[in-house]
Amino acid sequence: MNSKGNYYWLLLIIPLAFVGWYFFNKNEQKPLRNLPYYGQKNSIKNGDTSYHTVKPFMFINQHGEKVTEETVKGKIYVTDFFFTTCQSICPIMSSELERVYKTFSTNKDILILSHTVSPEEDSVNVLMDYAKLHGVKDKRWLFLTGEKKHLYDMARTGYLLNAEEGNGDENDFIHTQNFALVDKERHLRGFYDGTDSLDVSRLITDIKLLLEEYAYNEKHK
């Protein structure tokens, strides 16, 4: 084949190679971006580090059932702190969480954990009524109560949602509008203003990105 023929073959092969590369990479479904990790890193062996991990916990949900770290094992979840008689930020937060709940209504890998900061008033029955008020019909959105000290410690040192000092005694009170996004390994992957609809839309987008990240990593083990 003469040089002119080789030239035409190259003109044909190069576009075909590009098209093949494009469709291969398109089908890889790699996430547009990976979410960051939050919280202090801990040094482990060989100079490696491990990310902040939400510590073990034990609370009671609106069904009167125990909820622990085993409940969220292998799940992505959103968490917040509220109280049922709140008339300021909490109704807005809960309405925004309804959006999250409905968006992922068919995905059993997504949970929401809402913790009361007023366990002396928010009993299991009160939390069940509150859940019904927000259209919760399953166990994908859990409303939690428990020992006040444990609840407040989790807000501050587990989920890093409140920087104010306190020990969960009778004079202590937490009132935060922030949500935290937690991955399947209980690492913190995002914080959001639960009273800001645009920020909650960002949360929904980030959950989808995290799902894509897991799907991609599973495919490329």
N, C-alpha and C positions, 0 to 999 in steps of 0.2 A: 504493500500500500504506500502511495507517495505521501509526501509531507502535507499536501493539501487535504488528503483523505484523513490523515491523523488529526489534523486541525478540526475537521468537522466532527470526528468522533469525540474529541475533547469537549466541543461545544454541546454535544448531546449528553455526555456522561456527567459533566459538572453539575448541570441543573438537576439531573436525576439523583445524584448523590446528595445534593442540598435538600431535595424534597424528602428523601429517605431519612436524613438526619433530623429534619423538622418533625416528621410524624413520629419518629422514635422518641424524641425528647418530649413531644406533646403527650404521648401515651404514658410517660413516666409519672405524670401527675405530681411533680415535685411542688411542695408548698411555695407560694410566692415569697414567704419569709418565715423564719422560725421565731417564735416568741422568746423574749429574754427570760432569764431566771432572776428572782428577787430574794433578798435576804443574805445574811452573812454566809460566806463559804467556809467550810471546815476542812482543815488539812487532814489528809489520810496518808497511807503508806506511799512510798516512791515519789513523793512530791506532788501527788495528785490532790485534787480538792473535791469535796462533795457539796452539793447545794443544800441550802436550808430545807429541812423536811418538816412538815406539820407533825407534831408529836402525837402519840396515842391519846385518845380521849374516850369518854363514855358519857352519853347523855340519853334522855328519854324523849321519844318523838310523840306526835299527836295521837298515835295509836297505842301509846303506853308501852312501846317496845324499846329495847336498848339499841342505841346506835353507837358504833365504835369505828375505829379505823378500818376494821374488817368490812364494814358496810360499804365503804367507798373504795375498797380494793379493786383496782382495774377500772375505775371510773374517773371521768373528768367532772369536777363540780365547782359550783359557784357558792360562795358563803357570805353571809351578812349577819349583822346584829341589830335587833329591833325590840320593840315592846308593843303589845296589842293596843294599849290605851293611848299611845302616842298620836297626837293630832297635828304634828308639824311635818317632819321629813319622812316618817315611817310609811304613811299611806302612799306617798309618791314612790318610795323604794319598792314597796310590795307590788304596786301597779306595774312598775318597770320589770320586776322579776316575773310577773305574769307573762310579759312579752317573751322573756327567755324561755319560760316553761312551755309556752305554746309553740315557739319556734322549733323546739327540739322534742315535740310531743311523741314522735315515733322512735326516738333514739334512747335506748335503755342504758347507754353508756354515759348519759348526762344526768347529773343530779343537782339539786339545790338544797343547801342546808342553811336554814334561817334560825339563829339562836336568839332566845329572849335575853334581855339584860335585866329583866324584872321577874325572876323566877318565883318570887313570893306571890305575885299576882297572876302570872301566866301559867296556870295549871295545865295538865294534859287536856282536860275538857275545853278550856278556854282556847288552847292552841288548835284543837280540832275545829271549833267554830270558826276560828280565824282562817284556817285552811279552806274550809267550805266557802267562806266569804270570797275567797280568791279563786274559786273554781278548781281546787285541787281534788282530783278523784283517784289518785294512785299514790305510790310511794316514791315518785321521782322528785317531789318537793317535800322535804321534811322540816317540820317546825320543832325545835329542840328546847328542852328545859333541863335543869339539873342544879348542881351546887353552884351558888353564885361565884365563889372563889375560882372554881374550875372554869366557868364560863368566861369570866373576866381575864383569867390567865391565858386562855386560848385566844381571845381577841387580841391581846397585847403581844404575847410571845409565840403563839402558834401561827396566827394569820397576819400578824404585824399590822393590824387595822387601827390601832390606837397607840399613840406614843406617850400619853399621859401616864404618870406614875400612879399606882394604886394597888391595893391588896384584896379587893373584892369584899371589903367589910361593909357594914350598913351605911357608911357615909360615902362609899365609892359609887360612881355612876359613869357609865360609858354611853355616849350618844354620837354615833358616827354614821355618815351616809355612804361610806365606802364599801364596795364589794371586792372580794378577792377571787381570782380564778386559780384553781388548783388542778394539777395534772394527775395522771394515773399513779405516779410515784410520790404523790403528796408534796410536790415542789410548787412554790408560788410562781405563777407565770404572768400575772397581770393584776392591776388595781384600777378601779373605776368608780366614778361618782354616780351613785345610784339615784340621785335626783336629777341627773342630766340625761335626757333621752338620747342625745348624740353620743354620749360616752357609753351608754348601755348598748347602743347600736354597734359601737366599737367592740364591746364585750362579745356580742353575738358573732361578729366577724372573727374575732380572735378564737372563739370556741371552734368555729369551722376550720380555721387555720391549724389549730391544735389537732383536730381530727385528721386533717390531711397529713400532718406531720407523722402521726402514729401510723396511718395507712402506708405512707411512703417507707417508713422505717421497717415496718413489718414485711413489706414486699422485698426490701433489700437487706434482709438479715444475712 
